[in-house]
Amino acid sequence: MSIKLVEYIWLDGTEPTRQLRSKTRVLPVDEEPGIWGFDGSSTNQAEGHNSDCVLSPVLATYDPTRTGPVPSILVLCEVLNVDMTPHESNTRSRCVDVEEQYEDQESWFGLEQEYTLLKDGRPLGFPVGGYPPPQGQYYCSVGASNAFGREIIEEHLEACLLARLKISGTNAEVMPGQWEFQVGPLGPVEASDHLWLARFLLERIAEKRGVSVSWDPKPVEGDWNGAGCHTNFSTKAMREEVGLCEKAAASLGERAEEHIVNYGADIEKRLTGLHETASYKDFSWGVSDRGASVRIPWQVAQEGVGYIEDRRPNANCDPYVVTALITETICSALG
């Protein structure tokens, strides 16, 4: 009988930051991957005396990490209770509800995922017991003295494209060993699904080289940039009607504290008012201002239509939570 390998992927219940989990199932090649179970007591999602949780597939795609003769697919799942209701750790379920509630506004997201590559506990490019030259030469850099880990980034980009994820670019970031990839534009749920799968592929590709991926928002203390997930957002009206981008940006300030609490753990370590951030204690928006909470790109201000960039979400944020909250806040304000 012909078979295929199915990698079931889900988010666990680890707090304050969810972790990716996965396991492999061997199925007949013509069988659709259905629901499966796992031990929730080992993933912070159940007690040992009642440990069964359910994996419910939501997105299946080609698996570029397995290139052998046996067909292989990746299956992103959401976690359910055994009565088929959403598990309390299932943040995707609420994101789906919010997207459906405001679907007439046609929200789009572009997510800029920053991360840091670590070897032996140090960012790539950091010498043993010391520091590299100050940041300034590393952003969008080339050359062995400036860019560290490019082979991982290139393989990751190709893997995402083969998996039909909507990855839209990559670049070296401001700190050595720090990189970024972008996903979108997509709706709230699809953008979040694709980002989680892109994170999974990055972890697997780095794993082969003994390199760890850090989503820590401030992996190195001192005069070094943190790692965020800058979140670009627009509605159909913002893309077509002059003046709504400013209204959308201002609306985020009305629920600023709620957003900060939901934008990733240890956000106060990154949003200090330095290193291209606004303080987590304050809210601001401005045109072409990377020191503001929310930036309106200069061309958007010039043309009057387009999108805004919320610069506050952390690299370790849950995109389901972030996209749902931004969609709800802005779409309710724009009506």
C-alpha positions in Angstrom: 0.0 0.0 0.0 1.3 3.5 -0.9 1.8 5.7 2.2 2.5 9.3 3.1 4.0 11.0 6.1 1.8 13.6 7.9 3.4 16.1 10.3 0.7 17.3 12.7 1.7 20.7 14.1 0.0 22.6 17.0 0.5 25.2 19.7 0.9 24.0 23.2 -0.3 25.6 26.5 3.1 26.9 27.7 2.8 30.3 29.4 3.5 33.1 28.9 4.6 32.1 25.3 3.1 29.3 23.3 5.5 26.7 21.9 5.3 24.7 18.7 4.8 20.9 18.9 4.6 18.3 16.2 4.4 14.5 15.7 4.3 12.3 12.6 1.6 10.0 11.4 1.9 7.4 8.6 -1.3 7.3 6.5 -2.3 5.7 3.2 -1.5 8.1 0.4 -5.2 8.5 -0.5 -6.4 9.1 3.0 -7.2 12.7 4.2 -5.5 13.6 7.5 -8.3 13.6 10.1 -8.5 14.4 13.8 -5.8 12.9 16.0 -5.1 12.9 19.7 -2.2 13.7 22.0 -1.2 13.8 25.7 -2.1 17.2 26.9 -0.6 16.6 30.3 2.9 16.7 28.5 2.2 20.0 26.7 0.7 22.1 29.6 -2.8 21.6 28.2 -4.4 18.9 30.5 -4.1 17.1 33.8 -2.7 13.6 33.9 -5.9 12.1 35.1 -7.8 13.5 32.1 -5.1 14.1 29.6 -6.6 13.5 26.1 -6.7 16.5 23.7 -7.7 16.6 20.1 -5.8 17.8 17.0 -8.2 19.2 14.3 -6.5 20.0 11.0 -7.0 23.5 9.6 -4.3 23.8 6.9 -2.4 21.2 4.9 0.5 21.8 2.6 3.7 20.2 1.1 6.5 19.4 3.6 9.8 20.7 2.2 11.8 19.3 5.1 11.4 15.7 4.0 12.7 15.2 0.5 12.8 11.4 0.4 10.7 9.1 -1.9 7.8 9.0 0.6 5.3 11.8 0.1 5.1 14.2 3.1 2.8 17.0 4.1 2.6 19.5 7.0 -0.8 19.8 8.7 -1.4 22.8 11.0 -4.0 21.9 13.7 -6.0 23.7 16.3 -6.5 22.0 19.7 -9.9 20.9 20.8 -11.3 19.3 23.9 -12.7 15.8 23.5 -16.2 17.2 23.2 -14.9 19.1 20.1 -15.1 22.5 21.6 -12.1 24.8 21.4 -9.5 24.2 24.1 -8.8 27.1 26.3 -5.3 27.5 24.7 -6.8 27.7 21.3 -6.3 31.3 20.3 -7.1 30.6 16.6 -10.8 30.0 17.4 -11.3 33.6 18.6 -9.4 35.0 15.6 -11.7 33.1 13.3 -14.7 34.6 15.1 -13.3 38.2 14.8 -12.5 37.8 11.2 -16.0 36.5 10.4 -17.6 39.4 12.4 -15.7 42.0 10.4 -15.3 40.2 7.1 -17.1 42.9 5.1 -14.2 45.3 5.9 -11.7 43.0 4.2 -8.8 43.3 6.6 -5.2 42.6 5.4 -2.1 42.0 7.4 1.6 42.0 6.7 3.6 40.5 9.5 7.4 41.3 9.9 8.8 38.5 12.0 12.2 39.2 13.6 14.2 36.5 15.3 17.8 35.8 16.5 19.9 32.7 15.6 21.8 31.3 18.6 24.7 28.9 18.8 26.0 27.8 22.2 23.8 30.4 23.8 25.3 33.3 21.8 23.8 35.1 18.8 25.7 34.2 15.6 28.4 36.7 15.1 29.0 37.2 18.8 32.5 36.1 19.9 33.1 33.9 23.0 33.2 36.1 26.0 32.8 39.4 24.2 30.9 41.5 21.7 31.1 42.3 18.0 31.5 45.8 16.7 28.5 48.1 17.5 25.4 47.7 15.5 25.1 49.9 12.4 26.9 47.7 9.8 24.6 44.7 10.0 21.2 45.8 8.8 20.5 44.5 5.2 24.2 43.6 5.1 26.4 41.4 3.0 29.7 39.8 3.7 31.1 37.3 6.2 32.0 40.1 8.7 28.4 41.4 8.7 25.9 38.7 7.9 25.8 35.5 10.0 23.6 32.5 9.3 22.5 33.4 5.7 22.5 29.7 4.6 19.7 29.1 7.1 17.7 32.1 5.9 18.1 31.1 2.2 17.0 27.6 2.9 14.0 28.9 5.0 12.9 31.2 2.2 12.9 28.4 -0.3 11.1 26.0 2.1 8.4 28.5 2.7 7.9 29.0 -1.1 7.8 25.3 -1.7 5.2 25.0 1.1 3.1 27.6 -0.7 3.3 30.0 2.3 2.9 33.7 1.4 6.3 34.8 2.5 7.0 38.2 0.9 10.7 38.9 1.8 13.6 38.5 4.1 16.5 40.7 5.3 19.3 40.9 7.8 18.4 42.9 10.9 20.2 45.5 13.0 21.9 43.2 15.5 24.3 40.5 14.4 22.6 37.1 14.1 19.2 38.8 13.9 17.1 38.4 10.8 13.5 39.0 9.6 11.0 37.5 7.2 7.7 38.9 6.1 4.3 37.2 5.6 1.3 38.7 3.8 -0.7 40.5 2.8 -3.4 38.0 4.0 -6.5 38.1 6.2 -6.1 37.8 10.0 -6.5 34.0 10.2 -4.5 33.1 7.1 -1.7 35.5 8.0 -1.4 33.9 11.4 -1.6 30.3 10.0 1.2 31.1 7.5 3.3 32.8 10.2 3.1 29.8 12.5 4.0 27.4 9.8 6.9 29.6 8.7 8.1 29.7 12.3 7.9 25.9 12.4 10.0 25.5 9.2 12.6 27.9 10.5 12.9 25.9 13.7 13.3 22.6 11.8 15.9 24.0 9.4 18.0 25.6 12.1 17.7 22.4 14.2 19.6 20.5 11.5 22.6 22.8 12.0 22.5 22.8 15.8 21.3 26.4 15.8 18.5 27.6 18.0 15.9 30.2 17.0 15.2 32.8 19.7 11.9 34.7 19.6 13.1 36.6 22.7 12.2 40.3 22.4 15.5 41.4 24.0 18.0 38.5 23.5 21.0 40.7 24.4 20.9 43.4 27.1 22.5 46.7 26.4 22.9 48.8 23.3 21.4 46.3 20.9 18.1 46.2 19.1 15.3 44.0 20.3 13.2 41.7 18.2 9.6 42.5 17.2 6.9 41.5 14.9 5.9 44.8 13.3 2.3 44.4 12.1 1.0 46.2 9.0 -2.8 46.5 8.7 -5.4 47.9 6.4 -9.0 47.6 5.6 -10.6 48.0 2.1 -11.8 51.4 3.2 -8.3 52.4 4.4 -6.9 51.4 1.0 -9.5 53.5 -0.8 -10.8 56.4 1.3 -8.5 59.3 2.2 -8.0 60.1 5.9 -8.9 56.7 7.4 -5.4 55.6 8.1 -5.0 58.4 10.6 -8.3 57.5 12.3 -7.2 53.9 12.4 -3.9 54.8 14.1 -5.6 56.9 16.7 -8.1 54.2 17.5 -5.3 51.9 18.6 -4.4 54.4 21.3 -7.9 54.1 22.9 -7.1 50.5 23.9 -3.3 50.9 24.2 -2.9 49.1 27.5 -5.0 46.1 26.4 -2.9 45.7 23.3 0.4 46.0 25.2 -0.7 43.2 27.6 -1.4 40.9 24.6 1.6 41.7 22.4 4.0 39.2 23.8 5.8 38.5 27.1 8.6 40.8 28.4 7.4 43.6 26.1 8.8 46.2 28.6 12.3 45.0 27.9 12.0 45.9 24.3 9.7 48.9 24.2 11.9 51.2 26.2 11.8 54.3 24.0 15.3 53.5 22.6 16.4 51.3 19.6 13.6 52.4 17.3 10.8 51.8 19.8 8.3 53.9 21.8 8.0 53.2 25.5 5.4 50.7 26.4 4.0 53.2 28.9 3.1 55.7 26.2 1.2 55.7 22.9 2.0 57.7 19.9 1.6 57.7 16.2 3.4 59.6 13.5 4.3 59.7 9.8 7.6 57.9 8.9 8.4 57.8 12.7 10.1 54.5 13.8 10.2 55.8 17.3 6.4 55.9 17.5 4.0 53.2 18.6 2.3 53.2 15.2 3.9 54.5 12.0 2.2 55.8 9.0 4.5 55.3 6.0 5.4 58.6 4.2 3.8 57.4 0.9 0.6 56.7 2.7 0.5 60.1 4.2 1.2 61.6 0.8 -1.4 59.6 -1.0 -4.0 59.6 1.8 -4.7 55.9 1.5 -2.9 52.6 2.4 -2.0 51.0 5.6 -0.5 51.6 9.1 2.3 49.8 11.0 1.8 48.8 14.6 5.5 48.6 15.8 4.7 47.3 19.3 4.1 43.5 18.9 7.0 41.3 20.1 8.8 38.7 18.1 7.3 36.2 20.6 3.7 37.3 20.1 0.9 35.0 19.2 -0.2 36.3 15.8 -3.8 34.9 16.3 -4.1 37.2 19.4 -2.5 40.2 17.7 -4.4 40.1 14.4 -7.7 39.5 16.2 -7.2 42.4 18.6 -6.1 44.9 15.9 -8.9 43.8 13.6 -11.5 44.2 16.4 -10.1 47.6 17.6 -9.8 49.3 14.2 -12.8 47.8 12.4 -15.1 48.7 15.3 -13.8 52.2 15.2 -14.1 52.6 11.4 -17.6 51.0 11.5 
